[in-house]
Amino acid sequence: MSRTLLERKLSATTTRLKELREELALVDEQLACLVDMADDTRLRALVSETPLAGREHQEAQRHADAMARHRVELVARLARLERSQDELLDRIVARMT
């Protein structure tokens, strides 16, 4: 693979890493809010002991759990892209020597 192509791939990977890091920051904020909401609805469900409050808590918890799973996927994608970036850098350096 030519150096130019490697550099283009590296640039695209770097751009994607930046985008994913920004998305992860947003997900972290959203997750914090969803966890707080799930905690609040859990307390309300414990105090009121009504089926409606229980369902509200379950729904809020499902949203928080889904966002937590999304965060785990983002972190895994970031790790894969970082490995790819490292490999591209290694290949570029190897071509220079």
C-alpha atoms as one frame of an Amber mdcrd trajectory, in Angstrom:
protein
   0.000   0.000   0.000   1.399   3.398  -0.943   2.349   5.976   1.636  -0.281
   8.380   0.270  -3.019   5.807   0.722  -1.780   5.038   4.243  -1.818   8.736
   5.092  -5.367   9.108   3.743  -6.520   6.137   5.802  -4.773   7.574   8.843
  -6.463  10.928   8.313  -9.886   9.282   7.972  -9.256   7.194  11.086  -8.186
  10.258  13.052 -11.318  12.128  11.973 -13.530   9.191  12.946 -11.786   8.915
  16.325 -12.496  12.580  17.002 -16.159  12.107  16.088 -16.507   9.045  18.298
 -14.855  10.812  21.229 -17.318  13.685  20.874 -20.194  11.207  20.690 -18.872
   9.434  23.789 -18.839  12.729  25.692 -22.490  13.283  24.764 -23.412   9.726
  25.673 -21.714  10.131  29.054 -23.832  13.225  29.768 -27.023  11.523  28.623
 -26.227   8.400  30.598 -25.705  10.419  33.772 -29.123  12.044  33.306 -30.818
   8.727  32.558 -29.239   7.067  35.592 -30.403   9.952  37.794 -33.901   9.655
  36.352 -33.942   5.897  36.920 -32.816   6.421  40.517 -35.533   9.020  41.078
 -38.243   6.793  39.636 -36.970   3.871  41.707 -37.330   5.906  44.892 -40.802
   7.063  43.874 -41.785   3.474  43.131 -40.549   2.356  46.541 -42.421   5.120
  48.332 -45.688   4.954  46.405 -45.772   1.175  45.890 -48.119   1.572  42.921
 -47.963  -0.454  39.704 -47.732   2.733  37.633 -44.695   3.964  39.564 -43.123
   0.528  39.175 -43.628   0.614  35.403 -42.211   4.131  35.201 -39.123   2.945
  37.021 -38.759  -0.088  34.757 -39.009   2.098  31.665 -36.510   4.626  32.990
 -34.138   1.802  33.914 -34.461   0.259  30.433 -33.474   3.589  28.888 -30.471
   3.896  31.195 -29.442   0.298  30.470 -29.742   0.841  26.710 -27.576   3.959
  26.906 -25.023   2.070  29.021 -24.872  -0.661  26.352 -24.443   1.986  23.668
 -21.579   3.480  25.663 -19.868   0.091  25.902 -20.179  -0.309  22.113 -18.701
   3.159  21.560 -15.754   2.427  23.829 -15.109  -0.840  21.945 -15.277   0.962
  18.585 -12.863   3.583  19.885 -10.441   0.895  21.011 -10.584  -0.804  17.598
  -9.999   2.489  15.793  -7.098   3.350  18.079  -5.509  -0.028  17.291  -6.072
   0.625  13.585  -4.495   4.059  13.937  -1.475   2.543  15.689  -1.093  -0.051
  12.928  -1.273   2.611  10.225   1.327   4.709  12.031   3.588   1.666  12.349
   3.240   0.986   8.630   4.044   4.592   7.746   7.101   4.597  10.003   8.238
   1.262   8.559   8.079   2.760   5.045  10.263   5.673   6.171  13.104   3.430
   7.295
